[in-house]
Amino acid sequence: MSSRQKWACCCVAGSLLLICLAAPGGHAGENQKKAQTASSDRLRELLEERYEILKTLVEAEKRLVEVGQGSRGGIAAAIAAMLRAEADLCLIDSERIEIHEKIVTILRENEDAIVREANRGLASSADVVQVKLARLKAQIKLEKIKLAQQASQ
């Protein structure tokens, strides 16, 4: 065997050794699973906290509208953000799709209201464009989720 062939064999053997050492197994695999579970639990806690804060924000926006200081767009944006947070908590794609459909519906209703306001001179064309973009973004997200669900079936 030439020195070049010996060198190649050593490289292959070393690579295999590194792969074996890096592969999860035994106690190392158990520790990794525990760390992932703890991380998953922490992520869930953070997502739930975000959802609760956004729920509070929706209520605050509604109270502002009641006293004449808020706007329909503010409520729609807050509700959409809260629903996105709720969707992030879902474990089932069908539930996530249902929530994103609600988001699209809310944003479509808001868009219709802004268009009516613009026709009466109470909103600008820039406002109309912004709400249309928000609705389109939500619809695109919904379609991507539906496509991903179809691909996974």
DSSP file (Angstrom, degrees, kcal/mol; ACC not computed):
  #  RESIDUE AA STRUCTURE BP1 BP2  ACC     N-H-->O    O-->H-N    N-H-->O    O-->H-N    TCO  KAPPA ALPHA  PHI   PSI    X-CA   Y-CA   Z-CA
    1    1 A M              0   0    0      0, 0.0     2,-0.0     0, 0.0     0, 0.0   0.000 360.0 360.0 360.0 131.3    0.0    0.0    0.0
    2    2 A S     >  -     0   0    0      1,-0.1     4,-2.3     4,-0.0     5,-0.2  -0.260 360.0-109.5 -75.7 165.9    1.5    3.4   -1.0
    3    3 A S  H  > S+     0   0    0      1,-0.2     4,-2.2     2,-0.2     5,-0.1   0.835 120.1  55.3 -65.5 -31.7    1.8    6.2    1.5
    4    4 A R  H  > S+     0   0    0      2,-0.2     4,-2.0     1,-0.2    -1,-0.2   0.901 108.7  46.9 -67.6 -40.6   -1.0    8.1   -0.4
    5    5 A Q  H  > S+     0   0    0      2,-0.2     4,-2.4     1,-0.2    -2,-0.2   0.889 111.0  51.9 -68.4 -39.5   -3.3    5.2    0.1
    6    6 A K  H  X S+     0   0    0     -4,-2.3     4,-2.4     1,-0.2    -2,-0.2   0.913 109.2  50.8 -61.9 -41.6   -2.4    4.9    3.8
    7    7 A W  H  X S+     0   0    0     -4,-2.2     4,-2.2     1,-0.2    -2,-0.2   0.912 110.0  49.2 -61.9 -43.4   -3.1    8.6    4.2
    8    8 A A  H  X S+     0   0    0     -4,-2.0     4,-2.4     2,-0.2    -1,-0.2   0.899 110.5  50.8 -63.3 -41.8   -6.6    8.2    2.6
    9    9 A C  H  X S+     0   0    0     -4,-2.4     4,-2.7     2,-0.2    -2,-0.2   0.905 110.3  49.6 -62.7 -41.7   -7.3    5.2    4.8
   10   10 A C  H  X S+     0   0    0     -4,-2.4     4,-2.7     2,-0.2    -2,-0.2   0.902 110.7  50.1 -63.8 -40.8   -6.4    7.2    7.9
   11   11 A C  H  X S+     0   0    0     -4,-2.2     4,-2.3     2,-0.2    -2,-0.2   0.921 112.6  46.4 -63.6 -44.2   -8.6   10.1    6.8
   12   12 A V  H  X S+     0   0    0     -4,-2.4     4,-2.5     2,-0.2    -2,-0.2   0.927 113.8  48.3 -64.2 -45.1  -11.6    7.7    6.2
   13   13 A A  H  X S+     0   0    0     -4,-2.7     4,-2.2     1,-0.2    -2,-0.2   0.910 112.3  49.1 -63.1 -42.5  -11.0    6.0    9.6
   14   14 A G  H  X S+     0   0    0     -4,-2.7     4,-2.4     2,-0.2    -1,-0.2   0.900 110.7  50.3 -63.2 -41.3  -10.7    9.4   11.4
   15   15 A S  H  X S+     0   0    0     -4,-2.3     4,-2.3     1,-0.2    -2,-0.2   0.917 110.2  49.7 -63.7 -43.0  -13.9   10.6    9.7
   16   16 A L  H  X S+     0   0    0     -4,-2.5     4,-2.4     1,-0.2    -1,-0.2   0.892 109.8  51.7 -63.0 -39.1  -15.8    7.5   10.7
   17   17 A L  H  X S+     0   0    0     -4,-2.2     4,-2.4     2,-0.2    -2,-0.2   0.925 110.1  48.7 -62.9 -44.9  -14.6    7.9   14.3
   18   18 A L  H  X S+     0   0    0     -4,-2.4     4,-2.2     1,-0.2    -2,-0.2   0.899 110.7  51.1 -62.2 -40.8  -15.7   11.5   14.4
   19   19 A I  H  X S+     0   0    0     -4,-2.3     4,-1.5     1,-0.2    -1,-0.2   0.925 111.2  47.9 -62.8 -44.3  -19.1   10.5   13.0
   20   20 A C  H  < S+     0   0    0     -4,-2.4    -2,-0.2     1,-0.2    -1,-0.2   0.905 113.0  47.8 -63.5 -41.8  -19.5    7.8   15.6
   21   21 A L  H  < S+     0   0    0     -4,-2.4    -1,-0.2     1,-0.2    -2,-0.2   0.854 114.3  46.4 -68.3 -34.0  -18.5   10.1   18.5
   22   22 A A  H  < S+     0   0    0     -4,-2.2    -1,-0.2    -5,-0.2    -2,-0.2   0.696  89.0 103.0 -82.2 -19.4  -20.9   12.8   17.3
   23   23 A A  S  < S-     0   0    0     -4,-1.5     2,-0.2    -5,-0.2     6,-0.1  -0.422  80.7-113.8 -67.6 135.0  -23.9   10.5   16.7
   24   24 A P        +     0   0    0      0, 0.0     2,-0.3     0, 0.0    -1,-0.1  -0.496  59.0 132.2 -68.7 135.7  -26.5   10.8   19.5
   25   25 A G    >>  +     0   0    0     -2,-0.2     3,-1.1    -3,-0.0     4,-0.8  -0.938  51.2   3.1-174.5 156.9  -26.7    7.5   21.4
   26   26 A G  H 3> S-     0   0    0     -2,-0.3     4,-1.3     1,-0.2     3,-0.1  -0.315 126.7 -13.6  60.8-135.7  -26.8    6.3   25.0
   27   27 A H  H 3> S+     0   0    0      1,-0.2     4,-2.5     2,-0.2    -1,-0.2   0.814 134.0  61.8 -72.1 -31.8  -26.7    9.0   27.6
   28   28 A A  H <> S+     0   0    0     -3,-1.1     4,-2.0     1,-0.2    -1,-0.2   0.907 105.1  48.2 -62.2 -40.4  -25.8   11.8   25.2
   29   29 A G  H  X S+     0   0    0     -4,-0.8     4,-2.2     2,-0.2    -1,-0.2   0.889 110.7  51.0 -65.9 -39.8  -29.0   11.2   23.2
   30   30 A E  H  X S+     0   0    0     -4,-1.3     4,-2.3     2,-0.2    -2,-0.2   0.916 110.5  48.8 -63.6 -43.5  -31.1   11.2   26.4
   31   31 A N  H  X S+     0   0    0     -4,-2.5     4,-2.3     1,-0.2    -1,-0.2   0.889 110.0  51.9 -63.3 -39.0  -29.5   14.5   27.5
   32   32 A Q  H  X S+     0   0    0     -4,-2.0     4,-2.3    -5,-0.2    -1,-0.2   0.914 109.5  49.2 -64.6 -42.2  -30.2   16.0   24.1
   33   33 A K  H  X S+     0   0    0     -4,-2.2     4,-2.4     2,-0.2    -2,-0.2   0.894 110.5  50.9 -64.0 -40.5  -33.9   15.0   24.2
   34   34 A K  H  X S+     0   0    0     -4,-2.3     4,-2.5     2,-0.2    -1,-0.2   0.910 110.5  49.1 -62.9 -42.0  -34.2   16.5   27.7
   35   35 A A  H  X S+     0   0    0     -4,-2.3     4,-2.5     2,-0.2    -2,-0.2   0.901 111.3  49.4 -64.7 -40.7  -32.7   19.7   26.5
   36   36 A Q  H  X S+     0   0    0     -4,-2.3     4,-2.7     2,-0.2    -2,-0.2   0.903 111.3  49.5 -65.3 -40.2  -35.0   19.8   23.5
   37   37 A T  H  X S+     0   0    0     -4,-2.4     4,-2.7     2,-0.2    -2,-0.2   0.922 112.2  47.3 -64.2 -44.7  -38.1   19.2   25.7
   38   38 A A  H  X S+     0   0    0     -4,-2.5     4,-2.2     2,-0.2    -2,-0.2   0.911 114.1  47.6 -62.4 -42.3  -37.0   21.9   28.1
   39   39 A S  H  X S+     0   0    0     -4,-2.5     4,-2.5     2,-0.2    -2,-0.2   0.898 111.7  50.5 -64.8 -40.4  -36.4   24.3   25.2
   40   40 A S  H  X S+     0   0    0     -4,-2.7     4,-2.3     2,-0.2    -2,-0.2   0.896 110.2  49.8 -64.3 -41.4  -39.8   23.3   23.7
   41   41 A D  H  X S+     0   0    0     -4,-2.7     4,-2.2     2,-0.2    -2,-0.2   0.904 111.4  48.9 -63.7 -41.4  -41.5   24.0   27.0
   42   42 A R  H  X S+     0   0    0     -4,-2.2     4,-2.3     2,-0.2    -2,-0.2   0.907 110.2  51.0 -65.9 -41.9  -39.9   27.4   27.3
   43   43 A L  H  X S+     0   0    0     -4,-2.5     4,-2.6     1,-0.2    -2,-0.2   0.926 109.6  50.5 -60.6 -44.4  -40.9   28.2   23.7
   44   44 A R  H  X S+     0   0    0     -4,-2.3     4,-2.5     1,-0.2    -2,-0.2   0.909 109.2  51.4 -60.6 -43.2  -44.5   27.2   24.5
   45   45 A E  H  X S+     0   0    0     -4,-2.2     4,-2.4     1,-0.2    -1,-0.2   0.917 111.2  47.8 -59.5 -44.1  -44.5   29.5   27.6
   46   46 A L  H  X S+     0   0    0     -4,-2.3     4,-2.4     2,-0.2    -2,-0.2   0.907 111.6  49.7 -65.2 -41.9  -43.2   32.4   25.5
   47   47 A L  H  X S+     0   0    0     -4,-2.6     4,-2.2     1,-0.2    -1,-0.2   0.900 111.8  48.7 -63.6 -40.6  -45.8   31.9   22.8
   48   48 A E  H  X S+     0   0    0     -4,-2.5     4,-2.4     2,-0.2    -2,-0.2   0.899 110.4  51.1 -66.3 -39.9  -48.6   31.7   25.4
   49   49 A E  H  X S+     0   0    0     -4,-2.4     4,-2.3     2,-0.2    -2,-0.2   0.921 110.1  49.7 -62.7 -43.6  -47.3   34.9   27.1
   50   50 A R  H  X S+     0   0    0     -4,-2.4     4,-2.3     1,-0.2    -2,-0.2   0.920 110.4  50.9 -60.6 -43.7  -47.3   36.7   23.7
   51   51 A Y  H  X S+     0   0    0     -4,-2.2     4,-2.1     1,-0.2    -2,-0.2   0.921 110.2  48.8 -60.7 -45.3  -50.8   35.5   23.1
   52   52 A E  H  X S+     0   0    0     -4,-2.4     4,-1.9     1,-0.2    -1,-0.2   0.893 111.0  50.2 -63.4 -40.3  -52.1   36.7   26.5
   53   53 A I  H  X S+     0   0    0     -4,-2.3     4,-2.1     1,-0.2    -1,-0.2   0.915 110.8  49.0 -64.3 -42.5  -50.4   40.1   26.0
   54   54 A L  H  X S+     0   0    0     -4,-2.3     4,-2.3     2,-0.2    -2,-0.2   0.849 107.0  55.7 -68.1 -33.1  -52.0   40.5   22.5
   55   55 A K  H  X S+     0   0    0     -4,-2.1     4,-1.9     2,-0.2    -1,-0.2   0.916 108.6  48.4 -61.1 -42.3  -55.4   39.6   23.9
   56   56 A T  H  X S+     0   0    0     -4,-1.9     4,-2.2     1,-0.2    -2,-0.2   0.889 109.0  53.5 -63.4 -40.3  -55.0   42.4   26.4
   57   57 A L  H  X S+     0   0    0     -4,-2.1     4,-2.6     2,-0.2    -2,-0.2   0.896 105.9  53.0 -62.5 -41.2  -54.0   44.7   23.6
   58   58 A V  H  X S+     0   0    0     -4,-2.3     4,-2.3     1,-0.2    -1,-0.2   0.931 109.9  48.2 -60.1 -45.6  -57.2   43.8   21.6
   59   59 A E  H  X S+     0   0    0     -4,-1.9     4,-2.1     1,-0.2    -1,-0.2   0.897 111.2  50.5 -62.7 -39.9  -59.3   44.7   24.7
   60   60 A A  H  X S+     0   0    0     -4,-2.2     4,-2.1     2,-0.2    -1,-0.2   0.908 109.4  50.8 -64.3 -41.9  -57.4   48.0   25.1
   61   61 A E  H  X S+     0   0    0     -4,-2.6     4,-2.0     1,-0.2    -2,-0.2   0.899 109.4  51.3 -62.6 -40.4  -58.0   48.9   21.4
   62   62 A K  H  X S+     0   0    0     -4,-2.3     4,-2.0     1,-0.2    -1,-0.2   0.906 109.1  50.3 -63.4 -41.4  -61.7   48.2   21.8
   63   63 A R  H  X S+     0   0    0     -4,-2.1     4,-1.4     1,-0.2    -1,-0.2   0.883 107.9  53.8 -64.5 -37.5  -61.9   50.4   24.8
   64   64 A L  H  <>S+     0   0    0     -4,-2.1     5,-3.2     1,-0.2     6,-1.1   0.904 108.3  49.3 -62.6 -40.7  -60.1   53.2   22.9
   65   65 A V  H ><5S+     0   0    0     -4,-2.0     3,-1.5     4,-0.3    -1,-0.2   0.901 105.8  57.8 -64.5 -39.9  -62.7   52.9   20.1
   66   66 A E  H 3<5S+     0   0    0     -4,-2.0    -1,-0.2     1,-0.3    -2,-0.2   0.835 110.7  42.5 -59.8 -33.4  -65.5   53.1   22.7
   67   67 A V  T 3<5S-     0   0    0     -4,-1.4    -1,-0.3    -3,-0.2    -2,-0.2   0.310 121.3-107.1 -97.5   9.1  -64.2   56.5   23.9
   68   68 A G  T < 5S+     0   0    0     -3,-1.5    -3,-0.2    -4,-0.2    -2,-0.1   0.665  95.5 100.4  81.4  16.7  -63.6   57.7   20.4
   69   69 A Q      < +     0   0    0     -5,-3.2    -4,-0.3    -6,-0.2     2,-0.1   0.535  68.4  65.9-110.9  -9.6  -59.8   57.5   20.5
   70   70 A G        -     0   0    0     -6,-1.1     2,-0.3    -8,-0.1    -8,-0.1  -0.437  68.9-132.6-105.7-178.8  -59.2   54.3   18.6
   71   71 A S     >  -     0   0    0     -2,-0.1     4,-1.8     1,-0.1     5,-0.2  -0.928  22.2-119.4-133.9 158.3  -59.7   53.2   15.0
   72   72 A R  H  > S+     0   0    0     -2,-0.3     4,-2.7     1,-0.2     5,-0.2   0.886 116.7  55.3 -60.8 -39.6  -61.2   50.2   13.3
   73   73 A G  H  > S+     0   0    0      1,-0.2     4,-2.5     2,-0.2    -1,-0.2   0.866 104.7  53.0 -62.8 -36.7  -57.8   49.6   11.7
   74   74 A G  H  > S+     0   0    0      2,-0.2     4,-2.1     1,-0.2    -1,-0.2   0.902 111.3  45.6 -65.2 -41.6  -56.1   49.5   15.1
   75   75 A I  H  X S+     0   0    0     -4,-1.8     4,-3.0     2,-0.2     5,-0.2   0.934 112.7  50.7 -66.4 -45.4  -58.6   46.9   16.3
   76   76 A A  H  X S+     0   0    0     -4,-2.7     4,-2.6     1,-0.2    -2,-0.2   0.911 111.9  47.4 -59.7 -43.3  -58.2   44.8   13.1
   77   77 A A  H  X S+     0   0    0     -4,-2.5     4,-2.3     2,-0.2    -1,-0.2   0.907 113.3  48.1 -65.0 -41.4  -54.4   44.9   13.4
   78   78 A A  H  X S+     0   0    0     -4,-2.1     4,-2.4     2,-0.2    -2,-0.2   0.915 113.1  47.5 -66.3 -42.5  -54.5   43.9   17.0
   79   79 A I  H  X S+     0   0    0     -4,-3.0     4,-2.8     2,-0.2    -2,-0.2   0.918 111.6  50.8 -64.9 -42.7  -56.9   41.0   16.4
   80   80 A A  H  X S+     0   0    0     -4,-2.6     4,-2.2    -5,-0.2    -2,-0.2   0.911 111.4  48.0 -61.2 -42.4  -54.9   39.8   13.5
   81   81 A A  H  X S+     0   0    0     -4,-2.3     4,-2.0     2,-0.2    -1,-0.2   0.906 112.2  49.4 -64.6 -41.1  -51.7   39.8   15.6
   82   82 A M  H  X S+     0   0    0     -4,-2.4     4,-2.2   -28,-0.2    -2,-0.2   0.913 111.5  48.8 -64.2 -42.0  -53.5   38.0   18.4
   83   83 A L  H  X S+     0   0    0     -4,-2.8     4,-2.6     2,-0.2    -2,-0.2   0.867 108.3  53.7 -67.3 -35.3  -54.8   35.4   16.0
   84   84 A R  H  X S+     0   0    0     -4,-2.2     4,-1.9     2,-0.2    -1,-0.2   0.909 109.4  49.1 -62.6 -40.5  -51.3   34.9   14.5
   85   85 A A  H  X S+     0   0    0     -4,-2.0     4,-0.8     2,-0.2    -2,-0.2   0.896 110.8  50.1 -65.0 -39.4  -50.1   34.3   18.0
   86   86 A E  H >X S+     0   0    0     -4,-2.2     3,-0.8     1,-0.2     4,-0.7   0.907 108.3  52.9 -63.9 -41.2  -52.9   31.8   18.6
   87   87 A A  H >< S+     0   0    0     -4,-2.6     3,-0.9     1,-0.3    -1,-0.2   0.869 103.0  57.9 -62.4 -36.3  -52.0   30.0   15.3
   88   88 A D  H 3< S+     0   0    0     -4,-1.9    -1,-0.3     1,-0.2    -2,-0.2   0.755 104.1  53.5 -65.3 -23.0  -48.4   29.7   16.5
   89   89 A L  H << S+     0   0    0     -4,-0.8    -1,-0.2    -3,-0.8    -2,-0.2   0.653  87.4 104.9 -83.5 -16.5  -49.8   27.8   19.5
   90   90 A C    <<  -     0   0    0     -3,-0.9     3,-0.0    -4,-0.7    -3,-0.0  -0.381  48.6-169.9 -70.5 141.8  -51.7   25.3   17.3
   91   91 A L  S    S+     0   0    0     -2,-0.1     2,-0.5     1,-0.1    -1,-0.1   0.560  70.1  69.0-102.3 -14.0  -50.3   21.8   17.0
   92   92 A I  S  > S-     0   0    0      1,-0.1     4,-1.9     0, 0.0     3,-0.5  -0.914  72.9-142.4-113.6 131.0  -52.7   20.8   14.2
   93   93 A D  H  > S+     0   0    0     -2,-0.5     4,-2.7     1,-0.2     5,-0.2   0.864 100.8  57.9 -58.2 -39.2  -52.5   22.2   10.7
   94   94 A S  H  > S+     0   0    0      1,-0.2     4,-2.0     2,-0.2    -1,-0.2   0.877 107.5  47.7 -62.9 -36.5  -56.3   22.3   10.2
   95   95 A E  H  > S+     0   0    0     -3,-0.5     4,-2.1     2,-0.2    -1,-0.2   0.908 111.4  50.8 -67.3 -41.8  -56.6   24.5   13.3
   96   96 A R  H  X S+     0   0    0     -4,-1.9     4,-2.3     1,-0.2    -2,-0.2   0.900 110.1  49.8 -61.8 -41.6  -53.9   26.8   12.1
   97   97 A I  H  X S+     0   0    0     -4,-2.7     4,-2.2     2,-0.2    -1,-0.2   0.920 108.6  52.6 -63.7 -44.0  -55.6   27.0    8.7
   98   98 A E  H  X S+     0   0    0     -4,-2.0     4,-1.6     1,-0.2    -1,-0.2   0.903 110.5  47.7 -59.1 -42.4  -58.9   27.9   10.4
   99   99 A I  H  X S+     0   0    0     -4,-2.1     4,-2.0     1,-0.2    -1,-0.2   0.906 110.4  51.0 -67.0 -41.6  -57.3   30.7   12.4
  100  100 A H  H  X S+     0   0    0     -4,-2.3     4,-2.2     1,-0.2    -1,-0.2   0.834 106.2  55.8 -67.2 -30.2  -55.6   32.1    9.3
  101  101 A E  H  X S+     0   0    0     -4,-2.2     4,-2.2     2,-0.2    -1,-0.2   0.891 106.5  51.0 -64.9 -38.3  -58.9   32.1    7.5
  102  102 A K  H  X S+     0   0    0     -4,-1.6     4,-2.7     2,-0.2    -2,-0.2   0.904 108.3  52.3 -62.3 -41.8  -60.3   34.2   10.3
  103  103 A I  H  X S+     0   0    0     -4,-2.0     4,-2.6     1,-0.2     5,-0.2   0.936 109.6  48.1 -60.4 -46.7  -57.4   36.6    9.9
  104  104 A V  H  X S+     0   0    0     -4,-2.2     4,-2.4     1,-0.2    -1,-0.2   0.909 111.6  50.8 -61.0 -42.3  -58.1   37.0    6.2
  105  105 A T  H  X S+     0   0    0     -4,-2.2     4,-2.4     2,-0.2    -2,-0.2   0.931 111.4  47.0 -61.9 -46.5  -61.8   37.6    6.9
  106  106 A I  H  X S+     0   0    0     -4,-2.7     4,-2.3     1,-0.2    -2,-0.2   0.921 114.5  46.6 -61.9 -44.4  -61.0   40.3    9.5
  107  107 A L  H  X S+     0   0    0     -4,-2.6     4,-2.4     2,-0.2    -1,-0.2   0.845 111.0  52.5 -69.2 -32.5  -58.5   42.0    7.2
  108  108 A R  H  X S+     0   0    0     -4,-2.4     4,-2.6    -5,-0.2    -2,-0.2   0.920 110.1  48.3 -67.1 -42.9  -60.9   41.8    4.3
  109  109 A E  H  X S+     0   0    0     -4,-2.4     4,-2.1     2,-0.2    -2,-0.2   0.908 112.5  48.9 -62.5 -41.8  -63.7   43.4    6.4
  110  110 A N  H  X S+     0   0    0     -4,-2.3     4,-2.5     2,-0.2    -2,-0.2   0.911 109.9  51.7 -63.6 -42.0  -61.2   46.1    7.5
  111  111 A E  H  X S+     0   0    0     -4,-2.4     4,-2.6     1,-0.2    -2,-0.2   0.929 108.8  50.6 -60.1 -45.8  -60.2   46.7    3.9
  112  112 A D  H  X S+     0   0    0     -4,-2.6     4,-2.2     1,-0.2    -1,-0.2   0.906 110.9  49.0 -59.3 -42.1  -63.8   47.1    2.8
  113  113 A A  H  X S+     0   0    0     -4,-2.1     4,-2.4     2,-0.2    -1,-0.2   0.904 111.4  48.7 -64.9 -41.3  -64.4   49.6    5.5
  114  114 A I  H  X S+     0   0    0     -4,-2.5     4,-2.7     2,-0.2    -2,-0.2   0.894 109.7  52.3 -67.2 -38.9  -61.3   51.6    4.6
  115  115 A V  H  X S+     0   0    0     -4,-2.6     4,-2.2     2,-0.2    -1,-0.2   0.921 110.0  49.0 -61.7 -42.9  -62.3   51.6    0.9
  116  116 A R  H  X S+     0   0    0     -4,-2.2     4,-1.2     1,-0.2    -2,-0.2   0.918 111.9  48.9 -61.7 -42.6  -65.7   53.0    1.9
  117  117 A E  H  <>S+     0   0    0     -4,-2.4     5,-3.3     1,-0.2     6,-0.7   0.899 110.0  51.3 -63.4 -40.0  -64.0   55.7    4.0
  118  118 A A  H ><5S+     0   0    0     -4,-2.7     3,-1.2     4,-0.3    -1,-0.2   0.885 105.9  55.1 -64.8 -38.0  -61.7   56.6    1.1
  119  119 A N  H 3<5S+     0   0    0     -4,-2.2    -1,-0.2     1,-0.3    -2,-0.2   0.788 110.3  46.5 -65.2 -26.6  -64.8   56.9   -1.1
  120  120 A R  T 3<5S-     0   0    0     -4,-1.2    -1,-0.3    -3,-0.3    -2,-0.2   0.403 121.4-109.1 -93.2   1.2  -66.2   59.4    1.3
  121  121 A G  T < 5S+     0   0    0     -3,-1.2    -3,-0.2    -4,-0.3    -2,-0.1   0.652  90.8 112.8  82.3  15.9  -62.9   61.2    1.6
  122  122 A L  S   <S+     0   0    0     -5,-3.3     2,-0.3    -6,-0.2    -4,-0.3   0.534  75.0  38.1 -98.3  -8.1  -62.2   60.0    5.1
  123  123 A A  S    S-     0   0    0     -6,-0.7    -2,-0.2    -8,-0.1     2,-0.1  -0.972  81.6-118.5-139.3 154.3  -59.2   57.9    4.3
  124  124 A S     >  -     0   0    0     -2,-0.3     4,-1.6     1,-0.1    -6,-0.1  -0.407  25.8-113.1 -89.1 166.0  -56.3   58.3    1.9
  125  125 A S  H  > S+     0   0    0      1,-0.2     4,-2.3     2,-0.2     5,-0.1   0.812 119.3  59.8 -66.2 -28.7  -55.4   56.1   -1.1
  126  126 A A  H  > S+     0   0    0      2,-0.2     4,-2.4     1,-0.2    -1,-0.2   0.879 102.1  52.6 -65.3 -37.4  -52.2   55.1    0.9
  127  127 A D  H  > S+     0   0    0      2,-0.2     4,-2.2     1,-0.2     5,-0.2   0.913 108.9  50.0 -62.4 -42.1  -54.5   53.8    3.6
  128  128 A V  H  X S+     0   0    0     -4,-1.6     4,-2.1     1,-0.2    -2,-0.2   0.923 111.0  48.6 -62.2 -45.0  -56.3   51.6    1.1
  129  129 A V  H  X S+     0   0    0     -4,-2.3     4,-2.5     1,-0.2    -1,-0.2   0.907 110.2  52.0 -63.0 -41.8  -53.0   50.3   -0.3
  130  130 A Q  H  X S+     0   0    0     -4,-2.4     4,-2.1     1,-0.2    -1,-0.2   0.915 111.3  45.3 -62.9 -43.8  -51.7   49.5    3.2
  131  131 A V  H  X S+     0   0    0     -4,-2.2     4,-2.2     2,-0.2    -1,-0.2   0.862 112.2  52.4 -71.0 -32.7  -54.8   47.5    4.2
  132  132 A K  H  X S+     0   0    0     -4,-2.1     4,-2.8    -5,-0.2    -2,-0.2   0.924 109.8  49.0 -65.2 -42.9  -54.8   45.7    0.8
  133  133 A L  H  X S+     0   0    0     -4,-2.5     4,-2.5     2,-0.2    -2,-0.2   0.896 110.1  51.2 -62.9 -40.3  -51.2   44.7    1.3
  134  134 A A  H  X S+     0   0    0     -4,-2.1     4,-1.9     2,-0.2    -1,-0.2   0.919 112.3  46.5 -63.0 -42.8  -51.9   43.4    4.9
  135  135 A R  H  X S+     0   0    0     -4,-2.2     4,-2.5     2,-0.2    -2,-0.2   0.920 112.6  49.7 -65.6 -43.5  -54.8   41.3    3.5
  136  136 A L  H  X S+     0   0    0     -4,-2.8     4,-2.7     1,-0.2     5,-0.2   0.904 108.6  52.8 -61.9 -41.4  -52.7   40.0    0.7
  137  137 A K  H  X S+     0   0    0     -4,-2.5     4,-2.1     1,-0.2    -1,-0.2   0.917 111.3  46.9 -59.6 -43.2  -49.9   39.1    3.1
  138  138 A A  H  X S+     0   0    0     -4,-1.9     4,-2.3     2,-0.2    -2,-0.2   0.895 112.4  49.5 -66.3 -40.3  -52.4   37.1    5.2
  139  139 A Q  H  X S+     0   0    0     -4,-2.5     4,-2.5     2,-0.2    -2,-0.2   0.896 110.0  50.7 -66.4 -39.7  -53.9   35.4    2.2
  140  140 A I  H  X S+     0   0    0     -4,-2.7     4,-2.3     2,-0.2    -2,-0.2   0.922 110.3  49.9 -62.9 -44.3  -50.4   34.4    0.9
  141  141 A K  H  X S+     0   0    0     -4,-2.1     4,-2.1    -5,-0.2    -2,-0.2   0.921 110.7  50.5 -59.9 -44.4  -49.6   33.0    4.3
  142  142 A L  H  X S+     0   0    0     -4,-2.3     4,-2.4     1,-0.2    -2,-0.2   0.926 110.6  48.4 -59.8 -46.4  -52.8   31.0    4.4
  143  143 A E  H  X S+     0   0    0     -4,-2.5     4,-2.6     1,-0.2    -1,-0.2   0.877 109.8  52.6 -64.6 -36.9  -52.2   29.6    0.9
  144  144 A K  H  X S+     0   0    0     -4,-2.3     4,-2.3     2,-0.2    -1,-0.2   0.897 109.7  48.9 -64.3 -40.0  -48.6   28.6    1.9
  145  145 A I  H  X S+     0   0    0     -4,-2.1     4,-2.2     2,-0.2    -2,-0.2   0.914 111.5  49.4 -66.2 -41.8  -49.9   26.7    5.0
  146  146 A K  H  X S+     0   0    0     -4,-2.4     4,-2.4     2,-0.2    -2,-0.2   0.922 111.7  48.8 -62.7 -43.8  -52.5   24.9    2.8
  147  147 A L  H  X S+     0   0    0     -4,-2.6     4,-2.4     1,-0.2    -2,-0.2   0.900 110.6  50.7 -62.6 -40.8  -49.9   23.9    0.3
  148  148 A A  H  X S+     0   0    0     -4,-2.3     4,-1.6     2,-0.2    -1,-0.2   0.891 110.2  50.1 -64.8 -38.8  -47.6   22.7    3.1
  149  149 A Q  H  X S+     0   0    0     -4,-2.2     4,-0.7     2,-0.2    -2,-0.2   0.918 111.3  48.2 -65.6 -42.2  -50.5   20.6    4.5
  150  150 A Q  H >< S+     0   0    0     -4,-2.4     3,-0.7     1,-0.2    -2,-0.2   0.892 110.5  51.7 -64.2 -38.8  -51.2   19.1    1.1
  151  151 A A  H 3< S+     0   0    0     -4,-2.4    -1,-0.2     1,-0.2    -2,-0.2   0.821 107.9  52.3 -67.5 -30.8  -47.6   18.3    0.5
  152  152 A S  H 3<        0   0    0     -4,-1.6    -1,-0.2     1,-0.2    -2,-0.2   0.603 360.0 360.0 -83.1  -9.9  -47.3   16.5    3.9
  153  153 A Q    <<        0   0    0     -4,-0.7    -1,-0.2    -3,-0.7    -2,-0.2   0.471 360.0 360.0 -85.5 360.0  -50.3   14.3    3.2
